[in-house]
């Protein structure tokens, strides 16, 4: 058994279904003596704090993020989305979340004002800032998710709602991961 007690920040972007498994993980880490901070959207403050974990608001609205994806089911945004300025709104939201994730590694607890500096980061892939924060702070990062995020021929990327094509399905599945990653970085 290790006597090492870490300050661990868990950065999550997504819905309650994305946050909930990380709350369970945070509770287990806490039982082993670690200080755990969940950094996610403001709407989950009660859910996180009622579980006994620290909460850090990163901004962003999961309902708006999901609505954007529903309105734009293909790989490229609809023309209506381009005209309405939704892409710029999404970019502004992502910028806020990136900043919130960085601050979650370094800022005092918003409620108790107790100092916090992350010793390690656990994050889901769409929180995006994780690798940059870990590199800047020279701390370990563990990426994990509740859905597949690694390239495979078995099924498409969960956020790439590809329409059927003449391409072999297993190749289309594999390609969807690279295309989803490329489009994510375009934003």
DRENVOVEX-951992 format. One record per residue (C-alpha): chain; x, y, z. Coordinates in nm, 4 decimals. Layout:
residues N
+---------+----------+----------+----------+
: koldren :        X :        Y :        Z :
+---------+----------+----------+----------+
:       A :        X :        Y :        Z :
...
+---------+----------+----------+----------+
end
This chain:
residues 187
+---------+----------+----------+----------+
: koldren :        X :        Y :        Z :
+---------+----------+----------+----------+
:       A :   0.0000 :   0.0000 :   0.0000 :
:       A :   0.1156 :   0.3504 :  -0.0835 :
:       A :   0.0984 :   0.6338 :   0.1650 :
:       A :   0.0989 :   0.8912 :  -0.1145 :
:       A :  -0.2026 :   1.1225 :  -0.1156 :
:       A :  -0.2600 :   1.3056 :  -0.4422 :
:       A :  -0.4631 :   1.6048 :  -0.5528 :
:       A :  -0.6490 :   1.4619 :  -0.8507 :
:       A :  -0.8585 :   1.6700 :  -1.0884 :
:       A :  -1.1080 :   1.4855 :  -1.3064 :
:       A :  -1.2028 :   1.6932 :  -1.6116 :
:       A :  -1.5285 :   1.6003 :  -1.7845 :
:       A :  -1.7172 :   1.7528 :  -2.0756 :
:       A :  -2.0522 :   1.5951 :  -2.1554 :
:       A :  -2.3869 :   1.4946 :  -2.0142 :
:       A :  -2.4784 :   1.3607 :  -1.6724 :
:       A :  -2.4215 :   1.0140 :  -1.8168 :
:       A :  -2.0612 :   1.1150 :  -1.8822 :
:       A :  -2.0139 :   1.2685 :  -1.5367 :
:       A :  -2.1702 :   0.9922 :  -1.3256 :
:       A :  -1.9052 :   0.7195 :  -1.3780 :
:       A :  -1.6319 :   0.9692 :  -1.2909 :
:       A :  -1.8122 :   1.0595 :  -0.9683 :
:       A :  -1.8041 :   0.6893 :  -0.8754 :
:       A :  -1.4326 :   0.6765 :  -0.9624 :
:       A :  -1.3722 :   0.9942 :  -0.7600 :
:       A :  -1.5440 :   0.8441 :  -0.4581 :
:       A :  -1.3219 :   0.5346 :  -0.4791 :
:       A :  -1.0079 :   0.7472 :  -0.5085 :
:       A :  -1.1245 :   0.9541 :  -0.2119 :
:       A :  -1.1673 :   0.6365 :  -0.0039 :
:       A :  -0.7991 :   0.5677 :  -0.0708 :
:       A :  -0.6989 :   0.9041 :   0.0755 :
:       A :  -0.6761 :   1.1207 :  -0.2355 :
:       A :  -0.8257 :   1.4674 :  -0.2679 :
:       A :  -1.0528 :   1.4622 :  -0.5729 :
:       A :  -1.1909 :   1.7575 :  -0.7639 :
:       A :  -1.4478 :   1.7087 :  -1.0397 :
:       A :  -1.4126 :   1.9829 :  -1.3023 :
:       A :  -1.7192 :   1.9939 :  -1.5236 :
:       A :  -2.0175 :   2.2022 :  -1.6339 :
:       A :  -2.1809 :   2.4299 :  -1.3779 :
:       A :  -2.5168 :   2.2463 :  -1.4044 :
:       A :  -2.3646 :   1.9458 :  -1.2228 :
:       A :  -2.2552 :   2.1314 :  -0.9085 :
:       A :  -2.5243 :   1.9770 :  -0.6836 :
:       A :  -2.4772 :   1.6277 :  -0.8263 :
:       A :  -2.1020 :   1.6404 :  -0.7617 :
:       A :  -2.1044 :   1.8111 :  -0.4214 :
:       A :  -2.3829 :   1.5861 :  -0.2895 :
:       A :  -2.1561 :   1.2916 :  -0.3697 :
:       A :  -1.8963 :   1.4350 :  -0.1306 :
:       A :  -1.6480 :   1.5460 :  -0.3963 :
:       A :  -1.5089 :   1.8903 :  -0.4681 :
:       A :  -1.6559 :   2.0702 :  -0.7661 :
:       A :  -1.4848 :   2.3152 :  -1.0011 :
:       A :  -1.6936 :   2.4939 :  -1.2677 :
:       A :  -1.5442 :   2.4906 :  -1.6173 :
:       A :  -1.8393 :   2.6565 :  -1.7913 :
:       A :  -2.0059 :   2.5305 :  -2.1038 :
:       A :  -2.3556 :   2.3988 :  -2.1367 :
:       A :  -2.4006 :   2.0267 :  -2.2112 :
:       A :  -2.7542 :   2.0850 :  -2.3426 :
:       A :  -2.6231 :   2.3325 :  -2.6029 :
:       A :  -2.3380 :   2.0988 :  -2.6961 :
:       A :  -2.5800 :   1.8090 :  -2.7491 :
:       A :  -2.8266 :   2.0312 :  -2.9393 :
:       A :  -2.5479 :   2.1330 :  -3.1765 :
:       A :  -2.4734 :   1.7678 :  -3.2484 :
:       A :  -2.8398 :   1.6821 :  -3.3034 :
:       A :  -2.8802 :   1.9742 :  -3.5470 :
:       A :  -2.5669 :   1.8666 :  -3.7341 :
:       A :  -2.5875 :   1.4878 :  -3.7598 :
:       A :  -2.3346 :   1.4492 :  -4.0396 :
:       A :  -1.9644 :   1.5185 :  -4.0370 :
:       A :  -2.0049 :   1.8704 :  -4.1755 :
:       A :  -2.2297 :   2.1382 :  -4.0227 :
:       A :  -2.5566 :   2.2250 :  -4.1964 :
:       A :  -2.5705 :   2.5492 :  -4.4003 :
:       A :  -2.8298 :   2.6865 :  -4.1553 :
:       A :  -2.5806 :   2.6317 :  -3.8718 :
:       A :  -2.3122 :   2.8231 :  -4.0587 :
:       A :  -2.5475 :   3.1168 :  -4.1279 :
:       A :  -2.6793 :   3.1350 :  -3.7711 :
:       A :  -2.3359 :   3.1855 :  -3.6133 :
:       A :  -2.3629 :   2.8693 :  -3.4035 :
:       A :  -2.0071 :   2.7637 :  -3.4854 :
:       A :  -1.8688 :   3.0845 :  -3.3350 :
:       A :  -2.0890 :   3.0314 :  -3.0272 :
:       A :  -1.9588 :   2.6766 :  -2.9958 :
:       A :  -1.5991 :   2.7981 :  -3.0308 :
:       A :  -1.6559 :   3.0569 :  -2.7559 :
:       A :  -1.8015 :   2.7861 :  -2.5311 :
:       A :  -1.5053 :   2.5560 :  -2.5974 :
:       A :  -1.2631 :   2.8424 :  -2.5209 :
:       A :  -1.4403 :   2.8954 :  -2.1856 :
:       A :  -1.4187 :   2.5226 :  -2.1072 :
:       A :  -1.0487 :   2.5058 :  -2.2002 :
:       A :  -0.9777 :   2.7965 :  -1.9669 :
:       A :  -1.1914 :   2.6364 :  -1.6949 :
:       A :  -1.0008 :   2.3090 :  -1.7250 :
:       A :  -0.6680 :   2.4912 :  -1.6882 :
:       A :  -0.7923 :   2.6823 :  -1.3839 :
:       A :  -0.9249 :   2.3569 :  -1.2330 :
:       A :  -0.5642 :   2.2400 :  -1.2022 :
:       A :  -0.4412 :   2.5432 :  -1.0092 :
:       A :  -0.7092 :   2.7494 :  -0.8419 :
:       A :  -0.8280 :   2.7330 :  -0.4842 :
:       A :  -1.1506 :   2.5515 :  -0.4055 :
:       A :  -1.4329 :   2.7907 :  -0.5028 :
:       A :  -1.6261 :   2.7134 :  -0.1816 :
:       A :  -1.3666 :   2.6591 :   0.0931 :
:       A :  -1.0870 :   2.8614 :  -0.0710 :
:       A :  -0.8509 :   2.5746 :   0.0213 :
:       A :  -0.5447 :   2.5789 :  -0.2082 :
:       A :  -0.5312 :   2.3137 :  -0.4811 :
:       A :  -0.2609 :   2.2207 :  -0.7280 :
:       A :  -0.3199 :   1.9039 :  -0.9292 :
:       A :  -0.0736 :   1.6163 :  -0.8932 :
:       A :  -0.2542 :   1.4157 :  -1.1624 :
:       A :  -0.5332 :   1.4581 :  -1.4168 :
:       A :  -0.7990 :   1.2098 :  -1.5194 :
:       A :  -1.0094 :   1.3267 :  -1.8141 :
:       A :  -1.2506 :   1.2265 :  -2.0850 :
:       A :  -1.1283 :   1.2996 :  -2.4393 :
:       A :  -1.3755 :   1.5816 :  -2.5222 :
:       A :  -1.2456 :   1.7958 :  -2.2359 :
:       A :  -0.9541 :   1.8711 :  -2.4764 :
:       A :  -0.7374 :   2.0752 :  -2.2349 :
:       A :  -0.6162 :   1.7666 :  -2.0466 :
:       A :  -0.2958 :   1.6954 :  -2.2368 :
:       A :  -0.1932 :   2.0597 :  -2.2483 :
:       A :  -0.2518 :   2.1038 :  -1.8741 :
:       A :  -0.0579 :   1.7855 :  -1.7955 :
:       A :   0.2336 :   1.8901 :  -2.0153 :
:       A :   0.2446 :   2.2429 :  -1.8725 :
:       A :   0.2420 :   2.1111 :  -1.5147 :
:       A :   0.4601 :   1.8021 :  -1.5837 :
:       A :   0.2040 :   1.5742 :  -1.4196 :
:       A :   0.0534 :   1.2401 :  -1.5250 :
:       A :  -0.2641 :   1.2206 :  -1.7327 :
:       A :  -0.5013 :   0.9276 :  -1.7675 :
:       A :  -0.7592 :   0.9516 :  -2.0471 :
:       A :  -1.0696 :   0.7377 :  -2.0199 :
:       A :  -1.4227 :   0.7465 :  -2.1493 :
:       A :  -1.7561 :   0.5745 :  -2.1124 :
:       A :  -1.7755 :   0.5101 :  -2.4859 :
:       A :  -1.5209 :   0.3908 :  -2.7418 :
:       A :  -1.2820 :   0.6626 :  -2.8550 :
:       A :  -1.0012 :   0.4612 :  -3.0168 :
:       A :  -1.0013 :   0.3809 :  -3.3872 :
:       A :  -1.1591 :   0.0487 :  -3.4754 :
:       A :  -1.3195 :  -0.1219 :  -3.7728 :
:       A :  -1.5962 :  -0.2653 :  -3.5527 :
:       A :  -1.8094 :   0.0506 :  -3.5225 :
:       A :  -1.7924 :   0.4204 :  -3.6112 :
:       A :  -1.6804 :   0.7024 :  -3.3837 :
:       A :  -1.9748 :   0.7752 :  -3.1496 :
:       A :  -1.9919 :   1.1419 :  -3.2530 :
:       A :  -1.9573 :   1.0815 :  -3.6279 :
:       A :  -2.3072 :   1.0178 :  -3.7541 :
:       A :  -2.2020 :   0.8913 :  -4.0936 :
:       A :  -2.4598 :   0.8298 :  -4.3580 :
:       A :  -2.4290 :   0.4972 :  -4.5441 :
:       A :  -2.2021 :   0.5069 :  -4.8463 :
:       A :  -2.0575 :   0.2671 :  -5.0984 :
:       A :  -1.7448 :   0.2351 :  -4.8846 :
:       A :  -1.6932 :  -0.0957 :  -4.7022 :
:       A :  -1.8515 :  -0.0524 :  -4.3553 :
:       A :  -1.5426 :  -0.1620 :  -4.1608 :
:       A :  -1.3253 :   0.0892 :  -4.3478 :
:       A :  -1.5893 :   0.3617 :  -4.3031 :
:       A :  -1.5901 :   0.2853 :  -3.9294 :
:       A :  -1.2123 :   0.3167 :  -3.9106 :
:       A :  -1.2076 :   0.6370 :  -4.1158 :
:       A :  -1.4799 :   0.7952 :  -3.8993 :
:       A :  -1.2400 :   0.8220 :  -3.6041 :
:       A :  -0.9812 :   1.0181 :  -3.8011 :
:       A :  -1.2439 :   1.2409 :  -3.9599 :
:       A :  -1.4085 :   1.3127 :  -3.6222 :
:       A :  -1.0692 :   1.4034 :  -3.4765 :
:       A :  -0.9860 :   1.6294 :  -3.7719 :
:       A :  -1.3227 :   1.8079 :  -3.7516 :
:       A :  -1.2905 :   1.8488 :  -3.3764 :
:       A :  -0.9586 :   2.0262 :  -3.4186 :
:       A :  -1.1018 :   2.2486 :  -3.6917 :
:       A :  -1.3349 :   2.3922 :  -3.4257 :
+---------+----------+----------+----------+
end
